[in-house]
Amino acid sequence: MRIEPNISPWVANLRASFRYFAVGGIIAATIAGAYVGIDAAALAILLDMSGASMSFIIGERMYLGLKK
């Protein structure tokens, strides 16, 4: 796979922000699932996914802050 050194800035920004879009979608699905009243097992899976996503983002920020 060949990586282009000069990619468009919007492509670089989209790549960098993808994790935030994914986490936002997972959290929105969890809130919607809790509001609608889905099956308890499915809600537990969504809650686990949202917890893991948030710890990934918050943990990364905390690690970078401590690393300074």
C-alpha positions as a Markdown table, in Angstrom:
| # | Residue | x | y | z |
|---|---|---|---|---|
| 1 | Met | 0.0 | 0.0 | 0.0 |
| 2 | Arg | 1.4 | 3.3 | -1.0 |
| 3 | Ile | 0.9 | 6.4 | 1.2 |
| 4 | Glu | 0.8 | 9.7 | -0.5 |
| 5 | Pro | 2.9 | 12.4 | 1.3 |
| 6 | Asn | 0.7 | 15.3 | 0.2 |
| 7 | Ile | -2.9 | 14.6 | 0.9 |
| 8 | Ser | -5.6 | 17.2 | 0.9 |
| 9 | Pro | -6.1 | 18.9 | 4.3 |
| 10 | Trp | -9.8 | 17.9 | 4.5 |
| 11 | Val | -8.9 | 14.3 | 4.1 |
| 12 | Ala | -6.3 | 14.5 | 6.9 |
| 13 | Asn | -8.8 | 16.2 | 9.1 |
| 14 | Leu | -11.5 | 13.6 | 8.3 |
| 15 | Arg | -9.1 | 10.8 | 9.2 |
| 16 | Ala | -8.1 | 12.5 | 12.4 |
| 17 | Ser | -11.7 | 13.1 | 13.5 |
| 18 | Phe | -13.1 | 9.6 | 12.6 |
| 19 | Arg | -12.8 | 8.3 | 16.1 |
| 20 | Tyr | -14.9 | 11.1 | 17.5 |
| 21 | Phe | -17.6 | 10.5 | 14.9 |
| 22 | Ala | -17.6 | 6.8 | 15.8 |
| 23 | Val | -17.8 | 7.5 | 19.5 |
| 24 | Gly | -20.6 | 10.0 | 19.0 |
| 25 | Gly | -22.5 | 7.4 | 17.0 |
| 26 | Ile | -22.0 | 4.7 | 19.6 |
| 27 | Ile | -23.2 | 7.0 | 22.4 |
| 28 | Ala | -26.1 | 8.2 | 20.4 |
| 29 | Ala | -27.2 | 4.6 | 19.7 |
| 30 | Thr | -26.8 | 3.8 | 23.5 |
| 31 | Ile | -29.0 | 6.8 | 24.5 |
| 32 | Ala | -31.6 | 6.0 | 21.8 |
| 33 | Gly | -31.6 | 2.3 | 22.8 |
| 34 | Ala | -32.1 | 3.2 | 26.5 |
| 35 | Tyr | -34.9 | 5.7 | 25.6 |
| 36 | Val | -36.7 | 3.3 | 23.3 |
| 37 | Gly | -36.4 | 0.4 | 25.6 |
| 38 | Ile | -34.5 | -2.3 | 23.7 |
| 39 | Asp | -33.6 | -5.7 | 25.0 |
| 40 | Ala | -31.5 | -5.7 | 28.2 |
| 41 | Ala | -28.8 | -7.8 | 26.6 |
| 42 | Ala | -28.5 | -5.4 | 23.6 |
| 43 | Leu | -28.4 | -2.4 | 25.9 |
| 44 | Ala | -25.7 | -4.0 | 28.0 |
| 45 | Ile | -23.6 | -4.5 | 24.8 |
| 46 | Leu | -24.2 | -0.8 | 23.9 |
| 47 | Leu | -23.2 | 0.3 | 27.4 |
| 48 | Asp | -20.0 | -1.7 | 27.2 |
| 49 | Met | -19.2 | -0.3 | 23.8 |
| 50 | Ser | -19.8 | 3.3 | 24.9 |
| 51 | Gly | -17.8 | 2.8 | 28.1 |
| 52 | Ala | -14.9 | 1.4 | 26.1 |
| 53 | Ser | -15.0 | 4.2 | 23.6 |
| 54 | Met | -15.1 | 6.9 | 26.2 |
| 55 | Ser | -12.2 | 5.4 | 28.2 |
| 56 | Phe | -10.2 | 5.2 | 24.9 |
| 57 | Ile | -10.6 | 8.9 | 24.2 |
| 58 | Ile | -10.4 | 10.1 | 27.8 |
| 59 | Gly | -7.6 | 7.7 | 28.6 |
| 60 | Glu | -5.6 | 8.8 | 25.5 |
| 61 | Arg | -6.0 | 12.5 | 26.5 |
| 62 | Met | -5.0 | 11.8 | 30.1 |
| 63 | Tyr | -2.0 | 9.7 | 29.0 |
| 64 | Leu | -0.8 | 12.5 | 26.7 |
| 65 | Gly | -1.3 | 15.0 | 29.5 |
| 66 | Leu | 0.8 | 13.0 | 31.9 |
| 67 | Lys | 3.4 | 12.3 | 29.3 |
| 68 | Lys | 4.3 | 16.0 | 29.0 |
